[in-house]
Structures are given as structure tokens and as C-alpha cells.
Amino acid sequence: MSEFSILVVDDEEAMRKSLAAWLKKEGYRVDLAGSGAEALKKIAKSPFSLILLDIKMPGMDGLELLSRIKEDDSKIMVVMITAYGSIDSAVHAMKNGANDYLLKPFDPEELLLLIAKLCKQKKMQDENIMLKERLVRHEESRLDDLLGQSRRMRNVFEQIEDLAGIDTPVLITGETGTGKELAARAVHTRSERYAGPFVPINCGSVSRPLLESELFGHEKGAFTGAVQAKRGRIEMANAGTLFLDEVGEISVEMQVNLLRVLEKGTFTRLGGTRELSGDFRLVCATHQDLEALMSTGAFRHDFYFRINVINVEIPPLRERRDDIPLLAYHFLKKFAGELGKNVDRISDDALALLKNYDWPGNVRELKNVMERAVVLNRSGGVGKEDLTFLSGSEHSFTTGDSLREVESNHIRKILGENNWNISKSAEILGIDRGTLSRKIRTYGVTKDG
């Protein structure tokens, strides 16, 4: 560990000495600074792997010093130390490049666990830096499986690229079907954890009683039916990325449990007593308004601020219509190849229809539409006549209709055509069964119209 050097910056001498004693005992190289100015001088003379930085200091405070440090070297790891009353400042610091924060007073073991995790990340970063430079650079309109040439999507690509050198939690927001999981995977493949596993779980598709076992795992005999021990998703994601899709569906109790894992870096399986390492990067996604859920008490403020350090918003397809031809041809080529069909063009009339439709199911719905068009095609090209099943398309040309009216009419028509088969209708719409059921209730859609 001696190559992992730490600078402790705190205006309180007793705190500096205590931290130095704990860290040196564990074999780390430690230096001390009592002010921001002194810290900058020491950083200029000797590189440090990690800086433990107190937020509240006279003169140059921790936030200003963080900014100065990151300007010179964005790869230096920084952990902010603050009192509970300054948690907003700590969150602000993480949004500006800090790797994590600790609340005073903290347990020495908590500090050492955090530093061990960061030490491991730094080692991985150093070992993989040459490989990272060899990563294939995608054309401007593509980021892994995310496609888009619009300004909105290029902004998303740039934001994801900017996340490559940091390990903070990310919250991806956007409507159902916009590609939030694809964005999460892109965040993972560009992170220092790209060699580790990407472990997804849709929190809305797992019943709340089972979700705890899915996340934390369980020991044999932990509950009725637990005939053998099982690893949870948190354990599977060790050294990688844990992706919680539809995080707004998690119960308040589960939010408390996950918050504890994020802050301590350890967890136990259900029915177990042994603490396991929770070394993962958390990426969450939701189509819900989490701030509205907080106002009702259904989502905790502290958990929200912990997972929403960086927000990546994926725009709906209707707000990036310039991307529709690119996506349509991408799916045309994909399905023509998979099905062995000679379909290689889309007529101008068909493209106009696709571009003017409002796509309530977003990219997922467009994908399903193009798959069906290729399956049914016999002419070698997709024309307007091949998209007659694009129900509700008439509404996209009626400027007076609201999005709510367009979407509810489209859902009503698809349900009617499929005899109110929820599963089949959801598949055609490009959304999951639970989302369709919620939309039916929200819009008051009924069989009799």
C-alpha cells in the first residue's frame, strides 16, 4: 500500500494527527496540511493518490480547494469530510468531482473501508489506462448501442464520456423506451470498472417482498423456501456496476437499506451475519418524477441526493425527430439481416410518417414497428402502405391534440385491435406490462371507449 499516498487537509490539528495515525498503521504514506494554501504547495511538489479534505476551513475552504485541485489534475481522488449539517455542500462537492464524502463523527473502520475501495479503484485505473486509450472511438452518431445525431443526443454522449474518470453514482432519467439501460451500459463501459460485471435489475418487475433477497442475497434457511444460499445482485456487482432500473419503485425501507450500503461499503445477506464488501458503482434509472415522490414521502430525500449526484436525461424521441431516420435505418438493417430478407430502403412518404408520429413508446416502439415492417415486407423497401398498422398516426398530424390525447388514443386503439390482451399490446407499444397498466389507469382508458 505504500505507493498509495494520502494528503490529509484539515485546520484542526487533533483531527489531522488522528487520521494520520489510523492511516499509517494500515501502511499508507501520509502527509498533512493545515490549510488550503499549504495543501496546494505540497500537491505541487509531490503527487498524491488521495486527498482527505475538510469542507469547513478558514480562508480557502474545502470546496474552493477541490476546484483548484481538479483544475490541475482531474484524476486525483478526493474525499470530503464534513459535519451532518453540511451534507448539501458534500453533495455539491461530489457533483464537482469529489469521489465520496464522510460525515463527522465517523468510525475509523468506515474510513479505512472507503480508502481500501478507492485504493482498488486507483490500481485498476493505473493498470487499464493504456487499454482505455485503445477503446474504439465511435462515430459522432453512436455511443455503443445508443444512436443519435441530434444536438440533444450528442449532449448525452458528451456527458457520458465526461463520466469516464469518476466513480460517483449516476441517475438516468427519461420516459419508458428511451434507452436508459443502454445509457447505463455506456456509462459502465467507459468507467474504470469496465472490466467488471454490469449487473442490472428492474425494481418494478420484482415484487417488493422478493426485491430484498434479489439485491442482498440470502443464506440457507433465511426464510421459507430458502433451501440454499444465494448471492444477491449487490454481491454479483462487486468491482463492477449495479444498475437499478425503475428505482422509484423501491420501498422506503429498502431505500434505507441501500443507503446504508452506499455509506458503509458493506452489507450482509438475509439471514446472515458476515459482512461482505459492497464495492460497486451505482447507476439508477427512472421514468418517474422522484421529486414529486419525495413530496409525498414515497421517496427519501437522503437517498435521492445520494443517487442523484450526476443526472443524465435521455430525451423522448418526439423531441429529437432528426434521429428517427437514423434509427429507422439502423433497425431496418438489423432485422433484415437477422431475418435474411432483402429489405434495404424506406420511402420518403414512410419516413415522413415515422418522423411525424409522436412515439409514446419512444425508441423501443420504433424498433418494434420496424421489425414488424420488415417481417411483413415483400417489396424490398418499406413504404407508407407498410406502416398502416402504426395505429394512431393520424393524431401526430393534428397539431391541436395534446401528447396525453395522442398517447391515450393510441393505447386505446392498440388494446382494441388485440382484444385487450395487455401483454400483447404492451409488446406492440414497446413498453412493459406494468407501464401499460399504469397508463390505462392514468388515462382512464376503458373497453367501451
Secondary structure as the mmCIF struct_conf table of DSSP 4:
data_model
#
loop_
_struct_conf.conf_type_id
_struct_conf.id
_struct_conf.beg_label_comp_id
_struct_conf.beg_label_asym_id
_struct_conf.beg_label_seq_id
_struct_conf.end_label_comp_id
_struct_conf.end_label_asym_id
_struct_conf.end_label_seq_id
TURN_TY1_P TURN_TY1_P1 SER A 2 GLU A 3
BEND BEND1 PHE A 4 PHE A 4
STRN STRN1 SER A 5 VAL A 9
BEND BEND2 ASP A 11 ASP A 11
HELX_RH_AL_P HELX_RH_AL_P1 GLU A 13 LYS A 25
TURN_TY1_P TURN_TY1_P2 GLU A 26 GLY A 27
STRN STRN2 ARG A 29 ALA A 33
BEND BEND3 GLY A 34 SER A 35
HELX_RH_AL_P HELX_RH_AL_P2 GLY A 36 LYS A 45
BEND BEND4 SER A 46 SER A 46
BEND BEND5 SER A 49 SER A 49
STRN STRN3 LEU A 50 ASP A 54
BEND BEND6 ILE A 55 ILE A 55
BEND BEND7 PRO A 58 MET A 60
HELX_RH_AL_P HELX_RH_AL_P3 GLY A 62 ASP A 72
TURN_TY1_P TURN_TY1_P3 SER A 74 LYS A 75
BEND BEND8 ILE A 76 ILE A 76
STRN STRN4 MET A 77 ALA A 83
HELX_RH_3T_P HELX_RH_3T_P1 TYR A 84 SER A 86
HELX_RH_AL_P HELX_RH_AL_P4 ILE A 87 LYS A 95
TURN_TY1_P TURN_TY1_P4 ASN A 96 GLY A 97
STRN STRN5 ASP A 100 LYS A 104
BEND BEND9 PRO A 105 PRO A 105
HELX_RH_AL_P HELX_RH_AL_P5 PRO A 108 GLU A 133
TURN_TY1_P TURN_TY1_P5 ARG A 134 ARG A 134
BEND BEND10 LEU A 135 LEU A 135
HELX_LH_PP_P HELX_LH_PP_P1 VAL A 136 GLU A 139
TURN_TY1_P TURN_TY1_P6 GLU A 140 SER A 141
STRN STRN6 ARG A 142 LEU A 143
TURN_TY1_P TURN_TY1_P7 ASP A 144 ASP A 145
STRN STRN7 LEU A 146 LEU A 147
BEND BEND11 SER A 150 SER A 150
HELX_RH_AL_P HELX_RH_AL_P6 ARG A 151 ASP A 162
TURN_TY1_P TURN_TY1_P8 LEU A 163 GLY A 165
STRN STRN8 VAL A 170 THR A 173
TURN_TY1_P TURN_TY1_P9 THR A 176 GLY A 177
BEND BEND12 THR A 178 THR A 178
HELX_RH_AL_P HELX_RH_AL_P7 LYS A 180 THR A 189
TURN_TY1_P TURN_TY1_P10 ARG A 190 ARG A 190
BEND BEND13 SER A 191 SER A 191
TURN_TY1_P TURN_TY1_P11 GLU A 192 ALA A 195
BEND BEND14 GLY A 196 GLY A 196
STRN STRN9 PHE A 198 ASN A 202
TURN_TY1_P TURN_TY1_P12 CYS A 203 SER A 205
BEND BEND15 VAL A 206 VAL A 206
HELX_RH_AL_P HELX_RH_AL_P8 ARG A 208 PHE A 216
STRN STRN10 HIS A 218 HIS A 218
TURN_TY1_P TURN_TY1_P13 LYS A 220 GLY A 221
BEND BEND16 ALA A 222 PHE A 223
TURN_TY1_P TURN_TY1_P14 THR A 224 GLY A 225
BEND BEND17 GLN A 228 GLN A 228
STRN STRN11 LYS A 230 LYS A 230
HELX_RH_AL_P HELX_RH_AL_P9 ARG A 233 MET A 236
TURN_TY1_P TURN_TY1_P15 ALA A 237 ALA A 239
STRN STRN12 GLY A 240 ASP A 245
TURN_TY1_P TURN_TY1_P16 GLU A 246 GLU A 246
HELX_RH_3T_P HELX_RH_3T_P2 VAL A 247 GLU A 249
BEND BEND18 ILE A 250 ILE A 250
HELX_RH_AL_P HELX_RH_AL_P10 VAL A 252 LYS A 264
BEND BEND19 GLY A 265 GLY A 265
STRN STRN13 THR A 266 PHE A 267
STRN STRN14 LEU A 270 LEU A 270
TURN_TY1_P TURN_TY1_P17 GLY A 271 GLY A 271
STRN STRN15 LEU A 276 SER A 277
STRN STRN16 PHE A 280 THR A 286
BEND BEND20 HIS A 287 GLN A 288
HELX_RH_AL_P HELX_RH_AL_P11 LEU A 290 THR A 296
TURN_TY1_P TURN_TY1_P18 GLY A 297 GLY A 297
BEND BEND21 ALA A 298 PHE A 299
HELX_RH_AL_P HELX_RH_AL_P12 HIS A 301 ILE A 307
BEND BEND22 VAL A 309 VAL A 309
STRN STRN17 ILE A 310 GLU A 313
HELX_LH_PP_P HELX_LH_PP_P2 ILE A 314 PRO A 316
HELX_RH_3T_P HELX_RH_3T_P3 LEU A 317 GLU A 319
HELX_RH_3T_P HELX_RH_3T_P4 ARG A 321 ASP A 323
HELX_RH_AL_P HELX_RH_AL_P13 ILE A 324 LEU A 339
TURN_TY1_P TURN_TY1_P19 GLY A 340 GLY A 340
STRN STRN18 ARG A 345 ILE A 346
HELX_RH_AL_P HELX_RH_AL_P14 ASP A 348 ASN A 356
BEND BEND23 TYR A 357 TYR A 357
TURN_TY1_P TURN_TY1_P20 PRO A 360 GLY A 361
HELX_RH_AL_P HELX_RH_AL_P15 ASN A 362 LEU A 376
BEND BEND24 SER A 379 GLY A 380
STRN STRN19 GLY A 381 VAL A 382
HELX_RH_3T_P HELX_RH_3T_P5 LYS A 384 LEU A 387
TURN_TY1_P TURN_TY1_P21 THR A 388 PHE A 389
TURN_TY1_P TURN_TY1_P22 SER A 391 GLY A 392
HELX_RH_3T_P HELX_RH_3T_P6 SER A 393 PHE A 397
TURN_TY1_P TURN_TY1_P23 THR A 399 GLY A 400
BEND BEND25 ASP A 401 ASP A 401
HELX_RH_AL_P HELX_RH_AL_P16 LEU A 403 GLU A 417
TURN_TY1_P TURN_TY1_P24 ASN A 418 TRP A 420
HELX_RH_AL_P HELX_RH_AL_P17 ILE A 422 LEU A 429
TURN_TY1_P TURN_TY1_P25 GLY A 430 GLY A 430
BEND BEND26 ILE A 431 ILE A 431
HELX_RH_AL_P HELX_RH_AL_P18 ARG A 433 TYR A 443
TURN_TY1_P TURN_TY1_P26 GLY A 444 GLY A 444
TURN_TY1_P TURN_TY1_P27 LYS A 447 ASP A 448
#
